[in-house]
Amino acid sequence: MQSIRDLLSELDIQLDENGNVSRDDIIRLITPALYNISDLFEKINRTNDLSTYLTFKMSRESLYKAGWSETEVYPTQSIQVRSIYYDNIKGNVAL
């Protein structure tokens, strides 16, 4: 398991001598954090709507018929794409 310092380093977040995150890095983290919290809140509201269960069904068989697999639908452990070319994806931390 990675330490917090390793994870922060992967996101190009530097700590000062006291272990504090810089103001610029905090600002860089706030935007994707707020986006992801808002997105999660929207998904929770959608899943709590009973009509969703009447109109939407996803099964393994329906995925296979559509040419998809489960690995393409569900997120992987590494959701953050660690590349400067993916900074424009909402929810990603800009590197």
C-alpha positions in Angstrom: 0.0 0.0 0.0 1.3 3.4 -1.0 1.9 6.1 1.6 0.1 9.5 1.4 3.3 11.2 0.4 3.8 8.7 -2.5 0.2 9.4 -3.7 0.7 13.1 -3.5 4.0 12.9 -5.3 2.3 11.0 -8.2 -0.1 14.0 -8.5 2.9 16.3 -8.6 1.9 17.8 -5.2 4.9 19.1 -3.3 5.0 19.3 0.5 7.0 22.0 2.3 9.4 21.3 5.2 6.4 21.3 7.6 4.5 18.8 5.5 2.0 21.4 4.3 0.5 21.4 0.8 1.1 24.6 -1.2 -1.7 27.1 -1.9 -1.4 26.4 -5.7 -1.7 22.7 -5.2 -4.7 23.1 -3.0 -6.4 25.2 -5.6 -5.5 22.5 -8.2 -7.1 19.8 -6.1 -10.3 21.7 -5.2 -11.8 21.8 -8.8 -11.7 18.1 -9.4 -12.8 17.3 -5.9 -15.9 19.5 -6.2 -16.7 18.1 -9.6 -16.4 14.5 -8.4 -18.5 15.2 -5.3 -21.2 16.8 -7.4 -21.1 13.9 -9.9 -21.4 11.4 -7.1 -24.3 13.3 -5.6 -26.1 13.3 -9.0 -25.5 9.6 -9.4 -26.8 8.9 -5.8 -30.0 10.9 -6.6 -30.5 9.0 -9.9 -30.1 5.6 -8.2 -32.5 6.6 -5.5 -35.2 7.4 -8.1 -37.4 4.3 -8.3 -38.3 5.0 -11.9 -34.7 4.4 -12.9 -35.1 0.7 -12.1 -38.1 0.5 -14.4 -36.4 2.0 -17.4 -32.8 0.9 -17.1 -31.4 -2.5 -16.8 -27.8 -3.6 -17.3 -27.0 -7.3 -17.2 -23.9 -9.2 -18.2 -25.8 -10.6 -21.1 -27.0 -7.1 -22.4 -23.4 -5.9 -22.2 -22.1 -8.9 -24.2 -24.9 -8.4 -26.8 -23.8 -4.7 -27.2 -20.2 -5.8 -27.7 -19.0 -4.6 -24.2 -17.4 -6.4 -21.3 -17.6 -5.8 -17.6 -14.1 -4.4 -17.5 -15.0 -1.7 -20.0 -18.0 -0.5 -17.9 -16.7 -0.5 -14.4 -13.8 1.8 -13.3 -10.4 0.3 -12.7 -8.3 0.9 -9.6 -6.3 3.5 -11.4 -9.0 6.1 -12.4 -6.6 9.0 -12.5 -4.8 9.1 -15.9 -1.3 10.3 -15.1 -0.5 12.3 -18.2 -0.4 16.0 -18.9 -2.4 15.2 -22.1 -5.5 14.3 -20.0 -5.7 17.5 -17.9 -8.9 18.5 -19.7 -10.9 15.5 -18.4 -13.3 16.8 -15.8 -12.6 15.2 -12.4 -8.9 14.6 -13.1 -6.3 16.4 -11.1 -4.3 18.6 -13.5 -0.6 17.6 -13.5 
